[in-house]
Amino acid sequence: MNEFDVFLGFHRPQLESAGVPQHLWLSLMQKLKNEVVDAGNSFGIMQLEDDAGNLTGWSVIVTTENGVDIYDSQQIYLIDHAWTYTFQEAKGYLQQVPGLLERMATLMELDVEGSTREELMDGVLHEMWKFNQTYQLGNIEASAEEKLPVWYILDEFGSRVQHSHDPSFRMVPFFYIPTQMSFTLLWPIKSLEQGDEVTRDYVENVHDELLRKIRLLPWEPADLTDISANQTEPEEAFFTSSRRNETLPDHERLEPIPTIGGGNKLKVFANYIYVKDYLKDSRFEIVENQEEADILWLNNHFKDYKTFSEDSPRKFINQFPYESVITIKDFLAIVCRRDQLEGELGIGVVSMDTLPRWLPTTYNLTTELPQFVSYFQQRESKGLDNHWICKPWNLARGLDMNITNNLNHIVRLPDTGPKVACKYIEEPVLFTREEVVFTREEVGAVKFDLRFIVLLSSVQPLKVFVYEKFWLRFANKQFSLDALDDYEKHFTVMNYREDADWKQLYCDDFVKEFEEQNPDQQWSNVMADILSVIGSVMECATSKPPPAGIAHSPQSRAMYGVDMMLAWRRNERGDKYIQPMLCEFNYSPDCARACQYYGSFFDDVFSALFFDDIEGRPILRL
């Protein structure tokens, strides 16, 4: 096998998916092998000035006498990446890598001489969304952390190539496997003469005129407040598009509903270690294979309920068909908005508040980007807080979440995959931790959230239980609306982070301290509001048939981890009150702490789900 065949063996999928013309492949291999960065031999950078001599921009032009021939096999160029980072790493790199901050500030044309180092850093972090590009690792075996999007900024040459709706070149990232290095490839898509400009399309994969206008906002600002920011529920097809479809159970095979018990133990197969170790109730027996089990308690997503009902009509499983309407973030927002009351639809003219009040305003950045941009700009025009937390619709644990008040930042995020933008809670209820000290005189008040365990045992009729004991998760630094990249200030999930302080507190102790810190608030009232929110979500989620709602399945039982935060709000008289805010519903929640705190946790869960037995147990039926 010759050298070129080896190169193609490693890189053909990249070359084809990037659309690199085949006649350029051999030259590309040679340039990659020898790290030939020779764009300067064919192109030059020009500063553009107005009549008064003021710098107005940049242009890259063809400088070779013979111009650029689209069919010339040598016309492919490597462009270096000056800076590669994840969003969470960006500030740390600017602080720690010698010369990086100054190089980026100069590239972005910031005032290096007249600014402090902190001002330069803030400026780079704000302006970088006009310069950066992104890619993700495509290895299906990579961990969720390894698959996080990587941002990069091209070198001084690549960063000067301007946008055009009728571009003359294409630029795409390329990963060279032998050296494990990334470059950007530049090649012509039309022939040019000496002096012609080298341009590219900054949003080449976006074809809708309005979406192109929005995605180009970092470079071409526009007022979009005339677009309606109101949201409507999508058609049923939305709930199945681009998702793995599910089948529904054959109810005729399930009549009558499978009976439970009868004196025999229910055999449980579980691939979750804590069920195996902590389920001690004598009515259940752990078994090691699925065939002999009555109950399958699985960590992996299950989809084929039709076959399950036909082949195993008397078995149970710990999932419901189409429960993704609450466990996937964009679906959850749609479902929750069904709770709006007649006559209360739309957005508040002055406050810009949306309904229901317990759901942070949420937009899908793929399907509702125009509405979001309009809403953002309307808030901006009214001087309202505009901090947002942007989340992938299918990840948890704080992975790939961005907190920002920079619209340019947000409109670039769809490049990294489907995301939702949720209004960040700018005034959360805080909890004072004496060990978190902001200054020598002040004690730190930190963000926290609450994890509840919600059990669904039936859709028709709706039967929902809530485990009374809840779990607290605390941030490690005093809260303030700054340092938005500081995980330990703005996030609360610390148990997956190495070396992070992880404060644990029993819920009963928390309630006592909470009421001491907030003497005007009774926890019983807050708890009643939280339970009302959970009940509303479950009613909304089962109010429509699948795929827009959770399907009825007599074989199904399910447990969800529900995350809530508390926010300060003001009523019409200006009095402050606590509003529970729903964050998310989680499939297959981590129950390690539940089991460690309360040894009977899974006995209680299984008793409620399979026997409706909650007497004397810390479980409420909604």
HELIX and SHEET records of a PDB file:
HELIX    1   1 GLU A    3  ALA A   18  1                                  16    
HELIX    2   2 GLN A   22  LEU A   24  5                                   3    
HELIX    3   3 TRP A   25  ASN A   34  1                                  10    
HELIX    4   4 ALA A   39  ASN A   41  5                                   3    
HELIX    5   5 PHE A   87  GLU A   89  5                                   3    
HELIX    6   6 ALA A   90  GLN A   96  1                                   7    
HELIX    7   7 LEU A  100  LEU A  107  1                                   8    
HELIX    8   8 ARG A  117  GLU A  127  1                                  11    
HELIX    9   9 MET A  128  LYS A  130  5                                   3    
HELIX   10  10 GLY A  158  ARG A  160  5                                   3    
HELIX   11  11 GLU A  209  ARG A  215  1                                   7    
HELIX   12  12 GLU A  236  PHE A  239  5                                   4    
HELIX   13  13 HIS A  251  LEU A  254  5                                   4    
HELIX   14  14 ILE A  273  TYR A  278  1                                   6    
HELIX   15  15 TYR A  305  ASP A  311  1                                   7    
HELIX   16  16 SER A  324  THR A  327  1                                   4    
HELIX   17  17 LYS A  329  CYS A  336  1                                   8    
HELIX   18  18 ARG A  337  ASP A  339  5                                   3    
HELIX   19  19 LEU A  369  SER A  381  1                                  13    
HELIX   20  20 LEU A  407  ARG A  412  1                                   6    
HELIX   21  21 LEU A  413  THR A  416  5                                   4    
HELIX   22  22 TYR A  487  HIS A  490  1                                   4    
HELIX   23  23 CYS A  507  GLN A  517  1                                  11    
HELIX   24  24 TRP A  523  ALA A  541  1                                  19    
HELIX   25  25 ALA A  592  TYR A  597  1                                   6    
HELIX   26  26 PHE A  601  PHE A  611  1                                  11    
SHEET    1   A 4 PHE A  43  GLU A  49  0                                        
SHEET    2   A 4 LEU A  55  VAL A  62 -1                                        
SHEET    3   A 4 GLU A 197  ARG A 200 -1                                        
SHEET    4   A 4 GLN A 162  HIS A 163  1                                        
SHEET    1   B 3 TYR A  77  ILE A  79  0                                        
SHEET    2   B 3 MET A 181  PRO A 188 -1                                        
SHEET    3   B 3 PHE A 169  TYR A 176 -1                                        
SHEET    1   C 3 HIS A  81  TYR A  85  0                                        
SHEET    2   C 3 VAL A 150  LEU A 154 -1                                        
SHEET    3   C 3 ASN A 132  TYR A 135 -1                                        
SHEET    1   D 4 PHE A 284  VAL A 287  0                                        
SHEET    2   D 4 LEU A 266  ALA A 270  1                                        
SHEET    3   D 4 ILE A 295  TRP A 297  1                                        
SHEET    4   D 4 PHE A 316  ILE A 317  1                                        
SHEET    1   E 4 THR A 362  ASN A 364  0                                        
SHEET    2   E 4 LYS A 419  LYS A 423 -1                                        
SHEET    3   E 4 TRP A 388  PRO A 392 -1                                        
SHEET    4   E 4 ASN A 402  THR A 404 -1                                        
SHEET    1   F 2 PHE A 431  VAL A 437  0                                        
SHEET    2   F 2 VAL A 443  VAL A 446 -1                                        
SHEET    1   G 4 TRP A 471  PHE A 474  0                                        
SHEET    2   G 4 PHE A 448  SER A 458 -1                                        
SHEET    3   G 4 LYS A 463  TYR A 467 -1                                        
SHEET    4   G 4 ILE A 619  ARG A 621 -1                                        
SHEET    1   H 4 TRP A 471  PHE A 474  0                                        
SHEET    2   H 4 PHE A 448  SER A 458 -1                                        
SHEET    3   H 4 ALA A 558  ARG A 570 -1                                        
SHEET    4   H 4 LYS A 576  TYR A 587 -1                                        
END                                                                             
